[in-house]
């Protein structure tokens, strides 16, 4: 968890404003949920490993004896917890307010979440997520809207070359069955397959053998990964998708993916056959969250080897709170990772001036001069002159100020001799 200096905070707010504006342009509406949720809801088995990383809130009024008696059962010690993502709170929000919301609800949530992570570059215990979700639409149109809005936001941030990797949990399950893995083996097998980018094909196969899963299934999987392949020109066409899968892949799932690629291509004005489409099919993209039921995504950029966001369809989650299933799909930008890649230039359209003054100038003169400039739409900071004027101005420039002027007694805004800081 970090403190943020003024320049860092200003930069973050500029990036957040861009993301928020592009999301709203695509018809999403912003909501807000509490930072805490019920302990039972946060530990309902739908948050994957994130449930183990959640911060719990001790019940009020417990004495030492009660704490000692419940020491082996966290559920007896805590009744609330800090949210570890924004999807679980959204599901609870929708279940609580469904009657007040449209049939198809497009939501924005931009807020901090908390996980007891081991801090490292790009990974913190408190971090901001930027989520968009569509609830109530079971069609591939919802996925297409999410991808169009996300890629639009990435474009607006100037992140050229970003790509969304796409898969479908239904294809993953079908593939594992095709290779011969039993249903109870598949969750563990997926955990290992998710390490393909880190330990490679041979490492994944070796770990599967160490797991003791069905040997013939591992052999079939190994043979598939080492099969000869030819290059497909179109990265997200039906031919390339089928070539990346075993034979006889489910037609309906493949058709959904092809339709999604076509929709994104048309939304971005890319002529068919969409050779430059910024989406890629990845048959071994897993996404660790246990609540995904269909399409899954990850946002990648060539400058880094980790994902910048992700999401997918989670049709079964809201039903746990509502008593009936409701289709839902979402995409989350990992703000802490993406903000470091965005150009740090200040907003050139916003004029910001430092007024340098001597100690003996009347406060009324200074404040009235400042008010006149603020009324013109200028950002203004008053700074008393110091011996090291250069250091003062360098600090102001680091804080986003673009110009300065020296103030003398009786000056008006029109009298100021404004000079650039750079």
N, C-alpha and C positions, 0 to 999 in steps of 0.2 A: 504494500500500500504506500502511495507516494504523495508528497506535497508537490504542487505545481507552481512554478514561478510565473509572473505575469505574462512573459512572452510565450511560454509553453501553453498556458491557459488560453491565450488569445488565438494561437495557432489551432489548438484543438477545437475551439468554438467555430472558427472559420470552416474547418473540415466538416464538423457536425452540421453546420448550417447548410452546406452544400448537399450533404447526404439527405438531410431532412427535406430540403426544397425539391430535390429530384423525386423522392418518394411521394411527396404530396402531389407533385405534377402528374403522377401515375394513378391518382385516385385513392391513395391510402390515407387513413385518418389516424391521428396520434392519440394514444391512450396512456394512462399512468396507473401502475399497480403498486401496492406497498412493497417495501424492501424485505418484509418478512412474510412467510407463509407457515401454515400448520406443519409441524414436524412430520406427521403421518403422510401428508400430501407430498412432501419433499422426499420421503423415503418409501414411496409406493412401488418401487421396482421399475420405474419408467425412465429414470435419469442415468442409468448405466453407472460407470465408475464415478461420475460426478456426485452421486449420492454419498460416496465415501469421503468426498472432499468438502462436504457442506459444513458450515459453521452452525452449531446448534445454540439455542438460547436456554439457559437453565431456568427451570420453573421457579417462580417467585415463592418465597416463604418456606423453602425447604431448610430444615435444620441439619446439623451434622449427622445425626442419627439416620434421618431419612435419606440423605445423600449416600451414606455408607451402605445402607440396605439396598439401594438401587444401583450401586456402582457397576454391576455387570449388565445392566439393561439400559442403554441410552434412552430408549423410548419412555422410561419411567422418570428420567431426569429432565428431559426437555419436552416442551410442548410447541415451541416455535423454532424457526431457523431462518438464516439469511438465504435469499434465493440464489441458486447456483447457475440459473439461466433464466431467460424470459419466457420460455415456452410453457413450462408448468404453470406459472402465474397467469398466462394468457388463457390456458384451458380452464382454469378456475374462474377467471373473469368472464369468459363467454358463458359458462354454465350458470353464473350468477345473474347475467344481464341479457340473456338471449332475447327476451321479449322486447327489449329496448333497442335492439340492433337490427340492421337490414338482413335479409335472407342470406345474402353473400356479404360477409363482413371482411373488409380489407384494413388491417390494423398496422400501425407503426408503434414500436416501442424502442426508445433510445434511452438507456439507463444503465447504471452500474450493477454488477453482480459480483458475488464473492465465492471464492473457492480456496481451500487450504492447500494451494499448490506449493511446490518447491520453486521459489522465484528464480527466473532466468530471463535471458533476453527475450522480449516480446511476450512474457508470461508473468502475470502478477496475481496477487491474492484479491485485489479489487481492480476490476476492469470494466470498460464500457462495451456493451453490445448494441448493435444497430439492427433491429429485427423488423422485417415485414412478413406478414402472414395473411393468408386468405382462408377463411373458414366458411364452409357451406357449398363449395364448388368441387364436385368429384372429377371434373374433366381436366384434360391436359391444358386447357386454356389457363387455369390457375397457375400451373408451373410456368407457362409461357409469359404470363404477366410478371411473375416474380423475377424471372431471368432478364426480361426486358428492362424492368426498373433497376435491378442491381447493376447490370452492365451500363445503363445510362448514368447511374451515380458514379461508377468507376471512371467512366469517360469524363465526367464533369470534374473529377479530381485530377485528371491528367495522367492516369496510370495506363499508358499505352501497352498493349501486349497482354493484358489480362485475359485469362481463359477460364471458363467454367467446365470442370470435369463432371460428367454425369453417368450415373448407373441406376439400377433399379433393384431394390431388395428382393423382389419376386424372381428376378433373373439369378441373383446370387443363390437363393434357396434352391431354385431349379438346377443350377449348375452343380451344386454340392451333391444333390440327389443323383444327378446324372453320373457323377464320378463314383458314387457308391457310399458316401458318408451317411451315417444314420442320423435321424432327426436330433437325437440327444447329443451327438458329436458336433453338430454344426455351429453352435455358438462359440465353442472353443476353437474350432477350425477358422472361423471368421476372424477371431482375435489374432491368430497367426498370419492369415492372409493379409491383414491390415498392415503388416510389417514389410510388405514387399519392397516398398521404396527405401527402407532402411537396411534390410539384411539381404535383399536380393532373392532370386529364385531358389538357388541352392540352399540358402539359409532357411527359407520358409519350408522347403521340403524336409530338410533335416529336423527342424523343430516339430513338424507334423509327425515324423517317425518317432521322435522322443515322446510325443504326447500319447502314443500307443493307440491312435485311432486306426480304423480299418486299413490294413496294409495295401489291399488291392485298390482302394480308393486313392491312397497317396500315390501309388504307381500310375494310375490313370491321370491324376492331376499333374504329376511330374511330366508324363509324356505329352500332355496337352501344352504345358508351358514351353516345352522344347520342340514343338512341332515346327516345320518350315512354314514361313509366311511370305506373302507377297504384299507389296505396298499398294494401298488404296489412295487415289487422289483426293477423294472426298472424305474428310475425317468423320463426318457424322451422317453419312447416307446409309441406306438399308444394307448395301453391300459391305461396307466397313463394319457395321454393327454385327452382322451375321458372321463375318470372317473372324471377329474377335471372340466368338462364342462356339461351343460345341454344336454339332449339327442338330437340327430339329428344335431350335430355341422357340419358346412360345410366341406364336404369331402376334397375339394381341399386345403383348408387352413391347415387342419390337416395333409394331405399328405406332404405339403411343410415343415411343422415343423418336421415331422418324417424324411424326407430326409435330413434336415439340421443336425439333431442329428446324423444320420448315417455318414454324411460327416465329421463332427468334430471327431467322434470316429475313423474313418479310418485314418484321418490326424494325429491323436495323437497316432496311433498304438495300440488302445485299442481293444481287441478282442470282437466280437459280443457275447452276446447281449448288450454290452456297459454298464455294471452295474456301472462302476466307471467313467462314463462320467461327466466332470466338467460343465455341463449345466443342468438347471432345468426349467421345464415349470411352469409359474406362471400366472394363468388365470386373475389375477387382477393387474398385472403390467400395469401401465398406461403411464408413461413418459409424462411430462407436455407440451412438445413442440407441438404446433398446426400443424406443417407441416408433422408429421409422417403419413404414409398411409398404412403401412403393418407391417412387423416384427419389434419388438422393443426389446432392450436389456438393462440390467444393470449388472455391474460388482460388485460382493459382496465378502467380505472376513470375515471369522468368528471372527476376532479380533476386528471388528468395526461394529456399527449398522447403518452405512450410506453407500451409494453406492460409489464406487471408479471410476465410469465412466458409460457411457451408449451411446445409439445411436439407430439407426433404419433406416427404409426405408422411403424416402421422395420423391416419384416419381413426385409430383406436383410442387415442388419449382422452379426448373430451368426453367420450362415452363413460369413462370411469367416474366422472363427476356429475354427468347429466343423466345417466341411465339409458341413453340411446346414442348410437354412434353418429358422429358428425364428421364429414370429410374436412381435412385441414392440411395445409402445406405451408412451409415457411422457409425463409432464407435469412441468415444472420451474417452481417459483416463484422469481423473481428476488429474493432476500432483501434485498439492499441497497436496492432500489427500494421494496419493500413496507414495510420497517421504518420508513421516514421518514413513511409515511402513517398508521401505527398510533398511537393515543392513548398518550402517554408516561406515563400515570398508573401509579404503583407498585402492586404487589399489595396491596390494602387488607387482605387476610386475614393478611398476615405482619406480626407486631409486631416492631419494631426499635427498640432503645433505645440512647442514648448515656449512659454513666456518666461524669460530670464529677467529677474528684477533684483534691485538692491534692497537691503533690509529695511531702509527707512521709508519706502513707498507706502502711502496710506492703504490699508486693507480695502477700503471702499473703492478706491480707484482700480485696484487689481481685480477685485471680484466683479465689478461692473464691466471692465474690459473683457474679462473672461466670458461673462454672460452674453455680451454682444457677439462674440465669435461663436459661442455654442449655438446661439439662435440662428446663425448662418449655416449650421450643419457641420461645424468644425469640432474635432476633438481637441481639448485644450488641457494642458498641465501647467501649473504655476511652479516655478523652481527659483528659489533664492540663489543668487550668484555665489559661487564658491571659488576658492583659489584655483582649483583645478577644473576650469570650465570644460576642457576637452573630455575629461572623464565623465562629467555630468551629461554632456551631449551624447557621448557614446552609449551610456546607459539608456538614455531616452530613445536613441535609434534602435537599440536592442528590444525595447518595449513596443516598437511599432510606430514611433513618431517620425514624421517625414520632414519637418522644418522647425526653425526656431526664430525668435525675435527678441531683441533686448528692449525692455520696457523702461521708459523714463516718465517722470511726473507729468500728468496732464495729457498723455497720449490717448488717442482714440484708435479704433481698429483700422481706420483708413490711414493713420499715420505710421503704422508699423512697417519696419523694413524687414521683410520676411526672407530668410535664407534657407536653402536646403540643408538637410543634415548629412547627406551623402554626396 
